[in-house]
Amino acid sequence: MKLIIALLVSSSILLSCSGPGTDFRTRMEALDWGSDTCYVTGHKAPDVDAVCSAIAYADLMQSLGYSCSARLCGPVNNETAFVSKTLGFKLPPVLEAVEPGARIILTDHSEYAQSVTGARQARILQLIDHHIPGDIDTCSIPFVRVSPVGSACTLVWELYGEAGLEPSEQSAKALLAGVMSDTKNLNKKGTTKRDSLAWTALSRQLGMSPEQVFIISLGMAEASRSYEGMSDEEIYLSDCKSYQYEGRSFRVGSVDWLDPATESAFLDRMLAAMESLCGADELLFAKVDVATEGCYILYCGYGAEDVARRAFGQPKRKGVCYSPSPLNRKAHVVPLLQKAIAEGNVNS
Ligand SMILES: [Mn+2]
């Protein structure tokens, strides 16, 4: 009898401890939150996924009772401005830098070079990302969720599930926007079943039909290609990520140019903009997607030609390599550049 009671008691404890969200909530409770507001930020040169994963994750942390607030690491791009206006969710303020020791949560990146200024001296409480691991040492971060899905917003949506909560309307809009943007509305290579699940649940929650979502995704694609009112430097920086690898700093911008008639002139404009932006100790690259299937890789900086040649073959002309097949920055361009930089270090 005693044994049965003991079993009943322990199983009820087990049950009460393993209810929906308990494990995730317990892990959140165990974090050292301090007394100041914890900022949640995506990467610099923020795109839709970076902005929206931070908005929705800060909201989730608030729902669990923690003082968290989303921040932007810079002005938003045209696509983010378009989708926040169209779907109707509010954008957070910009945070120029964090104080030493400040508590932060990072979404959609794992590289210090892409983080809010001051991140190296801050305390990173959590990291939620879907990129190849960068130079941020995740072993020392109390809660990490890194998984190869199409969008960081998919991971945030899953964590809502683990917390046993449904996103607020604002956050559902933001999460759907992030999944739509990073997966090109589920059409991009690298989109997973988990992204589709998030997409379906979020559009259902918002009462949006697949057609309505599709129409908004067309507007997002158009906005992301619209460089109206921007200087060539701003175009290059509008979707640009920084990396540190084997002692080298490099940046990779991603731009689209769909007008074949002005393609060559546009490449020259980008090269000139990159020259003016390039620091003494860095390499700049740009992936330019064009109307045809292939893409151009532009390069500048001391030693960039060697790296570009090793990564992408013989340049077509000075500063310009070409790939006949489409390349993805995360899956192809960055790993190829890292390999080429490592080989260069061995040879020199
Ligand atoms: Mn992302």
Boltz pocket constraint, residues with backbone or C-beta under 6 A from the ligand:
constraints:
  - pocket:
      binder: B
      contacts: [[A, 49], [A, 50], [A, 108], [A, 130], [A, 150], [A, 151], [A, 152], [A, 182]]
      max_distance: 6.0
